[in-house]
Amino acid sequence: MPSSNKIEAGISPEAVLDPKRRSQLVPVLRIPEFVIFAVSQAFSLFGDKLDYMALLAMIAFFSSRFGWDSARAISYLSVVVALPVVLFGPLAGVLVDRWDRRKVMIVCDSFRTVLVLLIPFLALLTGQFLLVYFLAFLVFLFGLFFNTARMAIIPNLVGQDKVLGANSFLNIIGRVATFAGMVLGGLIVDWSGWLRLGIRPAWTAGFYIDALTYFVSVLALLFIFKRLAAGEKRTDLHPAEVELFIKQQSKMIQSVKELFAVVRNQPAVLFVYCSIVLMVILGAAVVVLYVPVIQSSRELGGVGLGTKGVGYVAAIGSVGLLVSSLVFGAFGHRVKKHKVMLLCFLVMGLVAAGLAISRTFAPVAPLVFIAGLALSPVYIGMDTLLHESVGEEVRGRIFSTRDWLLHMLFALAALIIGQLTNFFSSRRLLLGFGILVVLGSIAGFLLTRRREIG
C-alpha cells in the first residue's frame, strides 16, 4: 500500500555500495543532534508500521466479534491511508515552507501521540468504525505534514555538504525500522501475554506502544531543537500567494490533460502509466482480500496465522525484494526493462492466483518470496524508463502526477474491491484479479513486441 505518513524514499543498491557515499556516512554520525534525530525517527517509523498492524488486528477482532466484513473494513482503511496525500499533498509543502519546521514536527507528533491513544478507547467504547477512521485519517494527515518538515530540515541539522550521507543513513535505518515494525508489530498485537498484564484486548498494546514511540520522538526533537536555529520563516500566507495557489489548483485538470498528451506521444511513459494501473489493481487486491485470509482461522477458510502472519508474509516478501533489487541493479542494464517488467507482472499475477488457492502457509512462503523478487524490477524499471525518456521540462510534472495518481487509484481500487466482496468470496476475487494481471501482461507483450520502449 502507498505510504502516506512517512516518506520512505528508495535508495538504489549501487548507491548503498558506492564507496564515496559510504565515506560520507562517517561525518554525519559524528553530529550528536543528527544521530538522536535519526534514531528517534526510526522509533517513529517503527510506530507507524506498528499502528497499521494494530489497526488490522482491531479490524480482525471486531469482524469476529460482530461479524463485520474484514475485506471491506480494510478497503476503507486503505482509502483513509491514501486520502491525505491525494487531498493535501501539494498544500503541505506550501505551508511547511512558511512555518517553523521544528514546531511543525513537535506539534504533529504531539497530536499523533494523543490520537493514537484515543483510537482503541473509542473503538471499544462505541464499537463503531466511522470515528476510528476519522482519527486514523487525522493521524496520517499529521504524518504528511510531519514528514514534509522532516525531509526539509535535514540540511539544517548536518549542513548542505553532508546531506548525501545523512539521507543515506536515514534510508538505511528507515528500512530496518520498517522491516522490524511489520515483523515485530504482528507479534506484539497478537501476543497473549498482554492479557496477563491486564491489557485487553491484546491488540490495544500496539496503539499504546505506537503512542510511546511518537512521545519519544517529541522528547528527542525538543532536546535537539534547543540547539538548532529556527531560521527565518513566515507564518502567514500573502493574499496574492493564496490566490495563486487556488488558481494552480483550479488548473489541475487542464494540466493533467496536457500531461496525458505527453504520455500519448511517449511510448515509454504510456507503458509506465499502464504499469501503474496493473500494479494498483494487484496491490489493492492483495491488501484488501488476502490480509483477512491470513488473519482468519482455517475453519473460516483462512490460513489461520492471525495478524502476526501478516508480519511474516511482509518480511518474506521484503527479503525477496532486497535480493532482486541488488541483482537487477547490477545486471538490469543488460536487458530490456519493459520486457522484464511484463515478465514480473506475469509472475506476480500467477502468485496472486496461487495464494488464492493455497490453504496452508507452506506454499504461501515461497510464493510471497517470489512476489518480492518480481516486485523490485517493476519499481526500478518504472523510474528508469521515466528518467531515460522524459525531458527536463516536464519531468517534475510526470513524477509528481505519477505519485498522486498512484495514491488516488489505489484508494479507488481498494474501495471498489471491498464492495465486490458483497457478491464474491475473497479467494475467488483474488484469483480473478491474478488472472486479470496475467492477461494484462500477455497483452503487454503482444502490444510492445514491435515497439522500442526501453
Summary of the structure (lengths in Angstrom):
residues: 454
radius of gyration: 22.2
end to end distance: 26.8
largest distance: 65.6
contacts: 1559
relative contact order: 0.13
helix: 83%
strand: 0%
